[in-house]
Amino acid sequence: MILVAEGVTKEFGGLVALRDVSFEAREGEILGVIGPNGAGKTTLFHCVHGMHRPTRGRVIFRGKAIQGLPPHRVARLGLARTHQIVRPLPELTVRENAAVGACYGREGLGLAKGLAAADEALAQVGLVAKRDVPAAKLNLGEKKRLELARALAARPYLVLLDEVLAGLNPSEVDAMLVTLRAVRDRGVTLVLVEHILRAVMGLSDRVLVLDRGEKIAEGPPDEVSRDPRVIEAYLGDPRAAARLVEGSGKGAGSSPPCEGTGA
């Protein structure tokens, strides 16, 4: 396993945001993380990537315990992350923004090699034509791709993707799903938090479901979507689960968001 969480708990004063969450991510897979608002998905990412130190539990990445390490040290180990709210450095070009990921990533590249790594990453996400454009000039879909390119320029073993599809129109969602599959095919493990259920179910090899800070299910998408706890906590009724399963084939990226989508 490339990533293992063991009993991760995170408390903020009297609030328990995560309670005894354990899961595994297998090398080369796409693991989807879903759940309603307040389920603890982003908090889990924070605990994995170092923004939060778990109150209890361990996070093991490629055999090394990393809980409590700051994000820059986690990045040097080969674990990168994108953020739901994209904030590129607006005055830098697209290429320069991507190079930042390379310079602070696993290999700690210098500027010249970092720019070369940025070019490779921009090619992967389809932004080569925009590489000399100031990042402030990009639309939301392009900024999402730049966020992914910056993570890939770090040459990671695994990327945490926090709502990489949020705010995209249907054609942009389709294109991003193609890109993510290609990234996985190049050997990068992906763990993604996402609210567009048909998209994440069609993309993921396995799915982890959180509700109120606890893990309630983990497994293949078709099994997870039929789990009574998931239906009750997230999908609302069995008919929603049936619709989700019908639209969750691996080529179902163009399906519209499921009626059970959380905000």
N, C-alpha and C positions, 0 to 999 in steps of 0.2 A: 504493500500500500504506500502510495506517495504521501498521503496526508491522513492523519488519524487524530480525532478528537476523543478524549476520554473524560467523561463526566464533567464537561465544562459548565460551570455555574458563574453567573455574573450578577452581583447585587449592587444596587445604587441606593445606599441607605437602607430603607425598609422595602424598597422595590426589588423584586427578583426578576430580572430581565431574561435570564437563561437559567434553567434548572436541570442539571445533570444530563447535558446533551452529549451524546456520543455518536460518531459516524465515521465512515471511512471513504476516501476517494481513491480509486484505483488508477494507476498510471495509464494515461492515454484515453481515459473516458471523459464523458461530459456528465457531470452530476448537477442536476437541477435542485434548487432550494426554493420551496414555495410555502405559503402560509398567509393568513389574513393580516391586516394591519396590526402592528403591535405584537406580532408573533415572535420577534427576536432575531429576524434574519440578518439585518445589518449589524446588530450587536454581535452576532456570531462571527461575521466577517471581521469586525473590529478586534475581536479576541484572537482570531487566527492571525491577522496581519500586524498586530502589535499596537493598535490605537488604544485598546483596553487590555489590562492585565486581568485574566480570569480570577474571580474570587477563590475558586477551587477548580481543580481539574488540570489536564495536560493537553497540549497541542504538539503533535509530533510530525515533523516534515522531513521526509527522506531520512528517517531514523534518528533525527535530532529533536530534542525537546526545545520548542521555541517560545512557549508562553512567557510573556513578560519582556521579550526582546523588543526594542523599538523598531518601527517600520523600516528605517533605513538598513538595519542589520538583517531584517527578514528579507528585504529586497535583494541584498547581496547573496543570500542563500538560494535565490532563484524562484521566489514566490512573489509575483507581481499582482497588482490590483487596479481595477478601474473604479470610478465613482459614479453614483447616480447623477449627481449634479456636476456637469463638466465645467472645469475652470481652466482652460488653457492660458498660457502666458500670452496676453493679447498682442503685445508689440513684437513678439518673436514670430518668425515664419513657421509654417507648418513643419518644415524640415527641422528647424531648430528646436521646436517643442518636442518632437519625437526623439531628438538627440539627447534631451535631458534624461529620458528613461534609460538610454544606453549608458550615459556617464554615471548614473547612480544605480545601475542594475547589477546583475550577477558578475559581469566581467570588469566592471569599473573602468570602462573604456575612456581614453582621452578624446579630445574634441574631434580630431580627424577621423579616427575609427568610429567614434560615436555617430558622426554624420553619415558614414557609410552604413552603419547598422540602421540608422533612421531611414535611409533610402530603401533598404530591404523591407523594413516594417511597413513603410508607406505603400510599397508594391503589393504587399499582402492584403492591405485593406482598401486598395483602389484609390489612393490619394496622391499618386505621383504627379499628376497634372497640377495639383494645388500646392506643391511642396514649397514654392517661393512666395506664396500668398500669406499675408499676416493672418494669424489664427483668428483674430477678431472678425475677419471678413467671412468666416465659414458659417453655413447654416447649422441647425441643430444636428441633422443627420451626419454632416461632415465632422462636426465636433465630436460626436460619439465615435466616429471612426478614428479620429485623431487620438482620442483617449485610449482606444484599443492599440493603435500603433505605438504610442508611447510605452505601453506595457510590453508589447512584443519586442520593441527595441532593446529592452532590458534582457532579452534572451532568457526568459524564464522557463522553468520546468512546469510551472503551474500558474494559472491566472485566475484570480477571483473577479468575477464580472458582476457588478452591482447595477442591475436594471439597465443593461446595455440597450434594450429595445424601447425603453420608456420614451414617449414623445414622438416616436417615429411613425410615419404613415405606412399603410400596408405594403407598398412597394419597397420602401426602405427596410421594413422588417424582413421581407423576403430576401433582399440582398444581404442583409446582415447575417441571416441564418446560413446562407451559402458561405459567407466569409468565415463564420465560426466553425463550420464543419471542415473547411479547408485548413484552418489553424489546428484543429484537433488532428487532422490527417498528417500534419507535419510533426506530430509527436508531443504537442503541448496539451497537458491536462487542463480542463476547464471546469470550474465550479461557478454556477451562476444563480443569482437571485433574480427572479423574474415574476411579473404579474400576468403576462399574456399566456394563459394556461395552455392553449392549443399549441402555441409556439414552443414553450418549454417542454411540454410533453412529447412533441414530435422530434425535438432536438436531442433530448437527454437519453443517455443509456440507463440511468437510474435517477430516482427522485427522492429527496429528503423533505419531509413535511413537518413544519413547526406550528405549534399553536400555543399561545400564552406562555412562550418561553420553554416549552417542552417538545421533545420529539414524539410525534404520534405515529409516524410511518416512515419506512425507507424501503425502496425496492424498485423493480421495473415499473415504468409508467402505467401500464395497464393494470397491474396488481394494486398499485397505490391508489389509483382513481376509483377502485372498487372497494377500498377499505372503508368500513362503516364509520370509523372515527374521522376519516378525511371528509367523507360525505357530510357528516354532521357539522364538523368544525369549519369547513372551507367551501364545499360545493353547494351545500344547502339542501339538496334532495337527490335521490337516485337518478332522476331523469337528466339532471345536469351532468352527473358522472357518466351516464351512457353517451351523451353528446360529446363529452370530452374524449372518451375512448374512441368513438367513431372518427374523430378528427385528429388523432394523435399518431398517424403513420409517419414514418421518417421523411416522407416527401410532403408533409402537410404544412410546410412553412407558410403557404399563402392563405391558410384558413384564417378567418377572422377571430378576434379574441373571444374566448369562451364567455358565456353569460355569467359564469361564476367568477369572473376576474375580480380580484381585490384591488383596491385603490392604493 
